[in-house]
Amino acid sequence: MITGHVFIVNEQTLPIHLKNMFVGTSSREKDNNISLLADMLRIKTGDLIFFYIEGTKIRKGRFFGLFQAVEDVVYHLTGPSAQNPDLPLKLIYRKKIKPYQVYSKGVLEWVALDKLPTYAKELLWTLIYRKMKGGRGNTMLLPWELERLISLIRSENNGEFMQAESFSLDSENCQIIPGEETNDHNIGTPIRVSEQEIRKREVHFQAFLLQNLKLGNNNFYPEIFGKNIVWIGNELFAGSGMQKIDIFIIEKLDETRFLYRLIELKHPKSSTNVNFSPGQLDYYINWSREDLGGHIIGGRNFNLKPILLALTPEFNAIPIDIVSQIRGLDKISFSPEIWEMNLDLIINRIL
């Protein structure tokens, strides 16, 4: 199963990304933004990277690919150095990339997002929701969305990608072309979220978890997150409202079976407390179930696993009625679970 992510660029910044082989995200003038960092920590070694070049009044937006993440590490730059090399804006969090199969022509935005395919399930819903809501310069693609975007790019280029190691942008024709060389630049200092930082807010807790999760042989609380993880997502838009799944994981059980882990996080400072969790998980299950018109291809009552994970200063803090309500979700999903994690990162299973 392939994992992919889309980064927003423009005609000024894309040539710089190509020449220096990195991706990055901006928080305007800020030097820190934990939500953007969490998104970057989601990207793992070998994940595919796409660029979406924003449209203008005279040129349509389009998607380019395929590049690949070099490592799990996220780099951090602050102050004026975050505009290096010669960027028009600060990119504070960065990752190294390399060419994978780089195609010259991009797919027009209206073809990828607006042109109606034969089946509604072929729509790139994750990107459509991102476009509706705005924000997030880095968006993950669900596996079937990724396959469709790759197919569209390959079709646009008759299946031919460039045999080159360095690349540039032909601005006049809005095409990627072979370049002369790849530059080395100061990409920043590696950044990590510490155990102490998870006390701050739920998003710090999420970022810490994403930082430590691994694709393949995951040894970070596999009883909660799964062992053979093949796809990791965070803040996954679940419909056109404000609902977002905190962490969504696809675990490969064997050659034919997958388990979809829908994880709702709670923190002492969460905007909604655990009393809202049963309703949230119920919504995510119904949004996911393909047999009920949901969005997760293959999602059924026997492979969608709702999980509540609460960070708590003391164990056994989940009210009994909440435990009962989440247990009742087994009528529409597979074996719901409730876990607590204390500030020392010790876990306790409630359900």
N, C-alpha and C positions, 0 to 999 in steps of 0.2 A: 504493500500500500504506500502511495506517494504522499508526501506532505509538502505544501507550497504556501507562499506568502507574497502579497502584492504591496509594493512601496510606491507612494505617490511622488512624482518628480515633475519638473517642467523643462522647457527647452534650454534654460540656463544651467540647470543642475544635472541633467542626465549625462551630458558629455563629461562632467567631472566625476560622476560615479563610474562611468565606463573606463575612463583613463586611470582611475585610482583603485578600482575594484573594491568598492565598499558600498554598503547601504546605511542609511541613518534616518533618525526621526528628530523632529524639531518641536520645542515647546515655546516658540517665539523667543522672548528675551530671557526666559528662565534657564537656569543651569541644571535644574533637577525636576523630574516629573515621574513619580513612582508608577503611574499607570502606563506611561510609554515604556518604562523600563521593564515592566511585567510583560508587555507585548513582545519586546525584544528577547527576553529570557525564554519565551516559548519556542523560539527558532533553534533548531538543533543541527548538528553536523550532517551535511548531506541534503538538508531540505532544499527544495527548489525555490528560486527567487525570481519574481517578475517585477517589471517596472510599468507603472501606469503614468503616461505623460499627459498632464492635464490639457484639456482643450482650451482654445482661445476663440475669439470672434471670427478668426479667419482660418482656423485649423481645428479639426475634430480631435478629441482625445483618443488614445489608443494604448494597447497593452503590448509589451515587448518581453521576450524571454529567449532562452532559458539559462539562468545562472544558478549557482549552488552555494550554500553556506559552507564555509571552510571549517568552522569549529563552533563549539557551544558558547565561547567567550563573548561577552558584550563589553565594548570599550566606551569610556566616558571622557568627554572634553567639556571644559567650562570657559566662560569669559570669551575674549576675542579669538582664542585658539579654536573655538568651536566652529568658526567660519572658515578655517583652513580645510582644503586648499582653494582659496579664491571663491568661496561660496557667497551667495547673496543673503543667506540666512544661517542661523546657528543650527547645526546638527549635533546634538549633545550625546546621543547614544548611537553607536555604530557597530557594524559587524563586517568582517572580511568575507568577500565572495570570490568565486572563480567562474570562468566560463564552463557551461555544461554542453548545451547545444544551442548556440546563439543564432537566431534567425534575423534576417535583415529587416523584413517588413513587420510592422505591428498590426494587430487586429483592431479595427475601429471600435470605439466604445459602443456605438449603437448596434453593431453586430454582436458583440459579446453580452451586452446588458439589455438592450431595448428591442432588438429584432426577435419576434416570437418564434421559438423553435417548435418542432412537431409536438413535443410533450412539455408540460409545465415543469416537470422535474428536471429538465435540461437547463432551466434558467439558473443563472449564477446568483442565487438568492443572497448569499453572504455579502457579495459586492453591492447588490441592489440595496440591501438594508444599510450598508455603510454609507452609500451615496445619499440615502434618505436622511440619515441621522447626522452625517458630517463627522469631522474629527477623525482620529486614528489614522496616522500616516502609514500604518502597517497592519494589513488585514490578512488573516489566514483563510485558506480555501478548504472546504470539505473535499474529501478524496474524489468524488464524482464531479465536483465543480472544477477541480484541478485537471482532471482528465479531459473535460470539455474545453477548457481554455487552451491546453496543449494542442488538442485536435484543431481548434480554430486557427492557432498560430501556424501550425504545420500546413494546414490547407492554404492559408494565405501565401505561403512560401513554396508551395508545391513539394513540401517535404524536404527541401534542401536547406541545411544550415551551413554556416561559414566555418571553414577550417582555418581558424586564427586563434591567437592567444591574447591579442590586444584589440581594443575596439574604440570607435569614435562614433559621433552622430553627424550624419549628413542633414543639417538643419533645413536646407532648402526642400529636400524630398522627404524629410522626417523618416529616415531609415538609419539603422545601425550599419556601419561599415567597418572593415578591418582598420585598425589603428597602427601607429608606429611602435609604441612601447607602452608598458604599464608602469606608472610611477609608484615609488614608495613614498608614503607621507606619514606624518604623525597621526596615527589613528586614535590615540588616546591611551588611557590607563584602564586595565581590566577592572570592572566593578562587580561587586557581589552584595547581596542583601544578607545581613547578619541575622543570627538567631534573636538578638536583642531587638532588632527593628520590627519583628512581627508583632510586638506589643502596640505599635503605633496605631495602625488602622487595618481594616480588612484587606485593602489592596496591597499592603506590605506583606501580609500573610500569604496572599495569592502569589505575589512575586517570588517569595521565598520557596514556595512549593514548586512553581514552574522552573525555577533555577535548578532544583535538585532532581526533578524527574528526568528519566532517561528513556530514549527510544530503544526498543529491543529488550535487553536484559535489565529491567528496572529493579533496583534493590532498595529504592526509597519508599518505604511503607507499601510494599506490594499488596498487602492485605486490603489496603484502601484503594490504591490507584491501579493495581494490576501489575503483572509481571512482564508479559510480552507486549508492551505498548507499541502500537504502530502509528498512532496519531494523537496529537495533543492540541487542544484549542482552549482559549480563555475568552470570557466576555462574548460568548457566541450569541448573536441576536436571535431570539426565539420569537419571531413575529415582528410586525411593524410597530408594536408598542414599545415600552421601555424595558421589557423583560429580556434578561440576558443570563445565560447559563455561565456560572462562575468558571468552572473547569469542565470540559467535555473530553473524555478519553475513549479511544477505541483500542480494545485489547484483542489480540489474535489468540483464540483458544486452540485452534488447529487449522488445517488447510482449508476448511470449509466454514468455520464458525467464528463469529466475532461477538464480543460483549461491549455494549455501549454504556459507559459510566457517566451518569449525569450528576455532577457534584455541586451541591449548594454549600457555600462557605458561610459561617457565622463567626463573628468576632465580638468581643465585649463592646466595641464601638461601632458595630454595624448599623446602617440606617434603618434596617428592619430586623427585629429580634427573631429568635427561634420559633415564636408563635406563628410566624408567617410561612415557615418552611414547608408544612404539608401542602398548602395551596400552591406554593411556588413549584414544588416537585411535581405535583399533579399536573400543572400547566405544562411543564417541560416534557413530561411523558406523552401527553396528548399532542403536543406540537411535534414530537419526534416520531410517533408511531405511523409508519407508512400505510398500514392497513386502515387507519382512520383518516387518511388524507394528509398525514404529517410529512415532515421534510427529511427525515433520516432514512435513506434508502436501505431497506432491509430491517428497519427498526420495528420490532414486534414486542408483545408483552413478555416473551420468553428470553429476550436479550437486551432489554433496556433496564439498567440497574440504577435506581435513584439512591443517592447517598447524601446524607447530611453530615458535614464535618465541622464541628464547632471548636474554636479555640477558647479555652476557658481557664480561669485561675484555679478552679477546683472541679473535681470529677462529680458525676451524677447530678448535674445541674439542669438536665433536660426534663421539663415537666412530663408527668406520666401521660397526660392526655395527648401531648404532642407525639410521644413515642407510639401511642395507640393509633393515632391518625396516620403516621408514616407507615406503621405496620400494615394498615389497611390498604396501602397502595399496592400490595402484592396481588390484588385483584386485577390490576391493569399493567403490572410490570413484574420484573424478576427480582425477588428476594431483596427488598429495600434494607438499607443499613443505616445505622447512626453511630458515628464515632466522635469521641472527644479527644482533643489534644491539649495538654497543659503547657505552661510556659517553659517547661523543661523538655518539651517535645516527646513526652511519654504519652502513649495513646491508651484509650479505654473504649471498648466496644459496648454500646448500650443495646443495640439491636442487630 
